[in-house]
Amino acid sequence: MRFKKVILANLTSHETSAFKKRAVLRAGLGYIAQVLYDNNISYKVVDLSLGYNVNYLLKKIEQFNPDIIGITLLSYKYKYSYDIIKIIKKRFKDIVIVCGGPHVTTFRGTVLEECTEIDFAIAGEGEEVIVQLCAGVKYEDISGLIYRDENRIIYNEMKPFRENLDTLNFPKYINFELENYPLRKSLLSERVIPIVTSRGCPHDCIYCPVKTTIGQKFRYRNINNITEEIKYWYNIGYKRFSIVDDNFTLIRERVWQLCEEIERQNLKGLILNLPNGIRADKIDYELLEKMYSAGFRYIGFGVESGNNKILKNLKKHETIETIEKAINDACKIGYYIDLFFLVGSPGETEEDVKDSIRIASKYPVDNVFFFNLIPYPGTELFDWIKKNGHFLYSPSYYLNKINSNMDVPVFETIEFTIKSRKSMLKLARDSAKKLKVNIYIKKLSDKHIKGVFANIIANIYATNIIQRIFNDISIFGRIKTIILKI
């Protein structure tokens, strides 16, 4: 055995509340932990999103004295992760550091060039690679491993992505601080277990990095395998689950069979959410009804644009008519619905953004989000912007400083200059707030709360700080459910 003791570390958190960091279980880290457990490799997990700082991580390293530390690298704020890695290596020179995750899969050997403190990197799916690395398999025989050989950086070509996902045990989050999610002794919302039922997506949307990082071929788990995972958590008190697939509804029959099995198992009070969004062309009214009956309550729709011209430019391969029908069907059934739009797509103009705003205001959904379009390396969008010289910032800058929630464009086009982009991002976000007010007025009206009183409540609730309070504090959340039914 080359490495007998492992620390798995999550260094970043994307989610915050008004009070403290919101911790979210990471399914990817869970799968890596599970294969270590299944192969009798000792490990600990340190998740800085639980509110811990770097000194806490250093203390845990000192106490556990691992042979190797495994770190997931995301492209957003990757330099922040590099900085922490440098601190670790300075303090513990003999401990090996291995990094995996989407940033490594996209950039491969560049990661070791940019951060010399990283000893190994893993491109692609890491479950088999981390076990082989720990077990002592020769470096040159480990597919997907990136390592140094004297002054050279060697990249072993990845294997094809795993076909049979049922060969992996689902994460039981052993050695995770499960009691701390979302946060121990806090007033934050209920605990949610993430579930991955499939990997990959066959579509070729120009802005999506999924086909680079996890594969374009769709692979999926057996229905009994999925329900076994749900039952495992259900039987110990968990009833809320987020299915975090990239294309959950791709195969209609599979979704239907899963719903049938959930109903057959009589899992009362189950709440299933689809926060990553689903494609409108892969569902219909009957399927949405079936899903609702099985416990699905929240759906996100990646609308992206309000007209077919921009959807075609994005290679979405959906029409706005199909998308509108799916939204309308979901509204009729009673789902909690979020709509996601992009601002700044190739060929888009101010009028096109206004089309998106019109679609967003047309249906009684629960939330509307307009995102600043960020081009990720490895996507067709990134290559197109680079080829045409449209970047306003270098990727190394905007990947570390700018995110999709900021009104700071990172590229411009002939049709859509930086000035126009900034003004339309502001218009879209202002419109989203007005839409929220109208949504809440309608919900209050349905509860027989009308007039000036309803208008005041809706405007107060639409402010960010009030929404955070109602989303994060349990007692306010119960009031929200009773009054607004959201």
SULCOR-V754351 format. One record per residue. N is the residue number from 1. RES is the residue in one small letter. SS is DSSP state (~ for helix, > for strand, _ for the rest). PHI is phi as a letter, one per 20 degrees, with the letter a starting at -180 (none if undefined). Layout:
[[N | RES | SS | PHI] [N | RES | SS | PHI]]
This chain:
[[1 | m | _ | none] [2 | r | _ | f] [3 | f | _ | c] [4 | k | _ | d] [5 | k | > | c] [6 | v | > | c] [7 | i | > | d] [8 | l | > | d] [9 | a | > | c] [10 | n | > | d] [11 | l | _ | e] [12 | t | _ | c] [13 | s | _ | b] [14 | h | _ | e] [15 | e | _ | d] [16 | t | > | c] [17 | s | _ | d] [18 | a | _ | f] [19 | f | _ | d] [20 | k | _ | a] [21 | k | > | f] [22 | r | _ | e] [23 | a | _ | e] [24 | v | _ | c] [25 | l | _ | f] [26 | r | _ | d] [27 | a | ~ | f] [28 | g | ~ | f] [29 | l | ~ | f] [30 | g | ~ | f] [31 | y | ~ | f] [32 | i | ~ | f] [33 | a | ~ | f] [34 | q | ~ | f] [35 | v | ~ | f] [36 | l | ~ | f] [37 | y | ~ | f] [38 | d | ~ | f] [39 | n | _ | d] [40 | n | _ | l] [41 | i | _ | d] [42 | s | > | f] [43 | y | > | b] [44 | k | > | c] [45 | v | > | c] [46 | v | > | c] [47 | d | > | d] [48 | l | ~ | f] [49 | s | ~ | f] [50 | l | ~ | f] [51 | g | _ | o] [52 | y | _ | f] [53 | n | _ | d] [54 | v | ~ | f] [55 | n | ~ | f] [56 | y | ~ | f] [57 | l | ~ | f] [58 | l | ~ | f] [59 | k | ~ | f] [60 | k | ~ | f] [61 | i | ~ | f] [62 | e | ~ | f] [63 | q | ~ | f] [64 | f | ~ | e] [65 | n | _ | l] [66 | p | _ | f] [67 | d | _ | e] [68 | i | > | b] [69 | i | > | d] [70 | g | > | d] [71 | i | > | c] [72 | t | > | e] [73 | l | _ | d] [74 | l | _ | e] [75 | s | _ | f] [76 | y | _ | f] [77 | k | _ | m] [78 | y | ~ | f] [79 | k | ~ | f] [80 | y | ~ | f] [81 | s | ~ | f] [82 | y | ~ | g] [83 | d | ~ | f] [84 | i | ~ | f] [85 | i | ~ | f] [86 | k | ~ | f] [87 | i | ~ | f] [88 | i | ~ | f] [89 | k | ~ | f] [90 | k | ~ | f] [91 | r | ~ | e] [92 | f | _ | c] [93 | k | _ | f] [94 | d | _ | e] [95 | i | _ | e] [96 | v | > | f] [97 | i | > | d] [98 | v | > | c] [99 | c | > | c] [100 | g | > | c] [101 | g | _ | o] [102 | p | ~ | f] [103 | h | ~ | f] [104 | v | ~ | f] [105 | t | ~ | f] [106 | t | ~ | f] [107 | f | ~ | d] [108 | r | _ | l] [109 | g | _ | f] [110 | t | ~ | g] [111 | v | ~ | f] [112 | l | ~ | f] [113 | e | ~ | f] [114 | e | ~ | f] [115 | c | _ | c] [116 | t | _ | f] [117 | e | _ | f] [118 | i | _ | e] [119 | d | _ | e] [120 | f | > | c] [121 | a | > | c] [122 | i | > | c] [123 | a | _ | e] [124 | g | _ | n] [125 | e | _ | f] [126 | g | _ | d] [127 | e | ~ | f] [128 | e | ~ | f] [129 | v | ~ | f] [130 | i | ~ | f] [131 | v | ~ | f] [132 | q | ~ | f] [133 | l | ~ | f] [134 | c | ~ | f] [135 | a | ~ | f] [136 | g | _ | o] [137 | v | _ | f] [138 | k | _ | g] [139 | y | ~ | g] [140 | e | ~ | f] [141 | d | ~ | e] [142 | i | _ | d] [143 | s | _ | f] [144 | g | _ | n] [145 | l | > | e] [146 | i | > | d] [147 | y | > | b] [148 | r | > | d] [149 | d | > | c] [150 | e | _ | l] [151 | n | _ | e] [152 | r | > | d] [153 | i | > | d] [154 | i | > | d] [155 | y | > | d] [156 | n | _ | e] [157 | e | _ | g] [158 | m | _ | f] [159 | k | _ | f] [160 | p | _ | g] [161 | f | _ | g] [162 | r | _ | g] [163 | e | _ | e] [164 | n | _ | e] [165 | l | ~ | f] [166 | d | ~ | f] [167 | t | ~ | f] [168 | l | _ | e] [169 | n | _ | f] [170 | f | _ | f] [171 | p | _ | f] [172 | k | _ | d] [173 | y | _ | l] [174 | i | _ | f] [175 | n | _ | m] [176 | f | _ | e] [177 | e | _ | e] [178 | l | ~ | g] [179 | e | ~ | f] [180 | n | ~ | e] [181 | y | _ | d] [182 | p | _ | f] [183 | l | _ | a] [184 | r | _ | f] [185 | k | _ | l] [186 | s | _ | d] [187 | l | _ | e] [188 | l | _ | f] [189 | s | _ | f] [190 | e | _ | f] [191 | r | _ | f] [192 | v | _ | c] [193 | i | > | d] [194 | p | > | e] [195 | i | > | c] [196 | v | _ | d] [197 | t | _ | e] [198 | s | > | b] [199 | r | > | c] [200 | g | _ | n] [201 | c | _ | b] [202 | p | _ | f] [203 | h | _ | e] [204 | d | _ | c] [205 | c | _ | g] [206 | i | _ | f] [207 | y | _ | e] [208 | c | _ | e] [209 | p | _ | e] [210 | v | ~ | g] [211 | k | ~ | f] [212 | t | ~ | f] [213 | t | ~ | e] [214 | i | _ | c] [215 | g | _ | o] [216 | q | _ | e] [217 | k | _ | e] [218 | f | _ | e] [219 | r | > | c] [220 | y | > | b] [221 | r | _ | e] [222 | n | _ | f] [223 | i | ~ | g] [224 | n | ~ | f] [225 | n | ~ | f] [226 | i | ~ | f] [227 | t | ~ | f] [228 | e | ~ | f] [229 | e | ~ | f] [230 | i | ~ | f] [231 | k | ~ | f] [232 | y | ~ | g] [233 | w | ~ | f] [234 | y | ~ | g] [235 | n | _ | f] [236 | i | _ | d] [237 | g | _ | o] [238 | y | _ | e] [239 | k | _ | c] [240 | r | > | d] [241 | f | > | c] [242 | s | > | d] [243 | i | > | e] [244 | v | _ | d] [245 | d | _ | f] [246 | d | _ | e] [247 | n | _ | b] [248 | f | _ | g] [249 | t | _ | e] [250 | l | _ | g] [251 | i | _ | d] [252 | r | ~ | g] [253 | e | ~ | f] [254 | r | ~ | f] [255 | v | ~ | f] [256 | w | ~ | f] [257 | q | ~ | f] [258 | l | ~ | f] [259 | c | ~ | f] [260 | e | ~ | f] [261 | e | ~ | f] [262 | i | ~ | f] [263 | e | ~ | f] [264 | r | ~ | f] [265 | q | _ | f] [266 | n | _ | l] [267 | l | _ | e] [268 | k | _ | f] [269 | g | _ | m] [270 | l | _ | f] [271 | i | > | c] [272 | l | > | d] [273 | n | > | c] [274 | l | > | c] [275 | p | > | f] [276 | n | > | f] [277 | g | > | n] [278 | i | > | c] [279 | r | _ | e] [280 | a | ~ | f] [281 | d | ~ | e] [282 | k | ~ | d] [283 | i | _ | c] [284 | d | _ | b] [285 | y | ~ | g] [286 | e | ~ | f] [287 | l | ~ | f] [288 | l | ~ | f] [289 | e | ~ | f] [290 | k | ~ | f] [291 | m | ~ | f] [292 | y | ~ | f] [293 | s | ~ | f] [294 | a | ~ | e] [295 | g | _ | p] [296 | f | > | f] [297 | r | > | c] [298 | y | > | d] [299 | i | > | c] [300 | g | > | d] [301 | f | > | d] [302 | g | > | e] [303 | v | > | f] [304 | e | > | m] [305 | s | _ | b] [306 | g | _ | e] [307 | n | _ | b] [308 | n | ~ | f] [309 | k | ~ | f] [310 | i | ~ | f] [311 | l | ~ | g] [312 | k | ~ | f] [313 | n | ~ | f] [314 | l | _ | e] [315 | k | _ | l] [316 | k | _ | f] [317 | h | _ | l] [318 | e | _ | c] [319 | t | _ | d] [320 | i | ~ | f] [321 | e | ~ | f] [322 | t | ~ | f] [323 | i | ~ | f] [324 | e | ~ | f] [325 | k | ~ | f] [326 | a | ~ | f] [327 | i | ~ | f] [328 | n | ~ | f] [329 | d | ~ | f] [330 | a | ~ | f] [331 | c | ~ | f] [332 | k | ~ | f] [333 | i | ~ | f] [334 | g | _ | o] [335 | y | _ | f] [336 | y | > | e] [337 | i | > | c] [338 | d | > | d] [339 | l | > | d] [340 | f | > | d] [341 | f | > | c] [342 | l | > | d] [343 | v | > | d] [344 | g | _ | o] [345 | s | _ | f] [346 | p | _ | g] [347 | g | _ | n] [348 | e | _ | f] [349 | t | _ | c] [350 | e | ~ | f] [351 | e | ~ | f] [352 | d | ~ | f] [353 | v | ~ | f] [354 | k | ~ | f] [355 | d | ~ | f] [356 | s | ~ | f] [357 | i | ~ | f] [358 | r | ~ | f] [359 | i | ~ | f] [360 | a | ~ | f] [361 | s | _ | e] [362 | k | _ | e] [363 | y | _ | c] [364 | p | _ | e] [365 | v | _ | e] [366 | d | _ | e] [367 | n | > | b] [368 | v | > | c] [369 | f | > | c] [370 | f | > | d] [371 | f | > | d] [372 | n | > | f] [373 | l | _ | f] [374 | i | _ | d] [375 | p | _ | e] [376 | y | _ | e] [377 | p | _ | g] [378 | g | _ | n] [379 | t | _ | e] [380 | e | ~ | f] [381 | l | ~ | g] [382 | f | ~ | g] [383 | d | ~ | f] [384 | w | ~ | f] [385 | i | ~ | f] [386 | k | ~ | f] [387 | k | ~ | f] [388 | n | ~ | e] [389 | g | _ | m] [390 | h | _ | e] [391 | f | > | f] [392 | l | _ | e] [393 | y | _ | c] [394 | s | _ | f] [395 | p | ~ | g] [396 | s | ~ | f] [397 | y | ~ | e] [398 | y | ~ | f] [399 | l | ~ | f] [400 | n | ~ | d] [401 | k | ~ | c] [402 | i | _ | c] [403 | n | _ | c] [404 | s | _ | f] [405 | n | _ | e] [406 | m | _ | d] [407 | d | _ | e] [408 | v | _ | c] [409 | p | _ | f] [410 | v | _ | d] [411 | f | > | b] [412 | e | _ | c] [413 | t | _ | c] [414 | i | _ | g] [415 | e | _ | f] [416 | f | _ | c] [417 | t | _ | f] [418 | i | ~ | f] [419 | k | ~ | f] [420 | s | ~ | f] [421 | r | ~ | f] [422 | k | ~ | f] [423 | s | ~ | f] [424 | m | ~ | f] [425 | l | ~ | f] [426 | k | ~ | f] [427 | l | ~ | g] [428 | a | ~ | f] [429 | r | ~ | f] [430 | d | ~ | f] [431 | s | ~ | f] [432 | a | ~ | f] [433 | k | ~ | f] [434 | k | ~ | f] [435 | l | ~ | f] [436 | k | ~ | f] [437 | v | ~ | g] [438 | n | ~ | f] [439 | i | ~ | f] [440 | y | ~ | f] [441 | i | ~ | f] [442 | k | ~ | f] [443 | k | ~ | f] [444 | l | ~ | f] [445 | s | ~ | f] [446 | d | ~ | f] [447 | k | _ | e] [448 | h | _ | m] [449 | i | _ | d] [450 | k | _ | c] [451 | g | ~ | m] [452 | v | ~ | f] [453 | f | ~ | g] [454 | a | ~ | f] [455 | n | ~ | f] [456 | i | ~ | f] [457 | i | ~ | g] [458 | a | ~ | f] [459 | n | ~ | f] [460 | i | ~ | f] [461 | y | ~ | f] [462 | a | _ | f] [463 | t | _ | f] [464 | n | ~ | g] [465 | i | ~ | f] [466 | i | ~ | f] [467 | q | ~ | f] [468 | r | ~ | f] [469 | i | ~ | f] [470 | f | ~ | f] [471 | n | ~ | e] [472 | d | ~ | d] [473 | i | _ | d] [474 | s | ~ | g] [475 | i | ~ | f] [476 | f | ~ | f] [477 | g | ~ | f] [478 | r | ~ | f] [479 | i | ~ | f] [480 | k | ~ | g] [481 | t | ~ | f] [482 | i | ~ | f] [483 | i | ~ | e] [484 | l | ~ | e] [485 | k | _ | l] [486 | i | _ | c]]
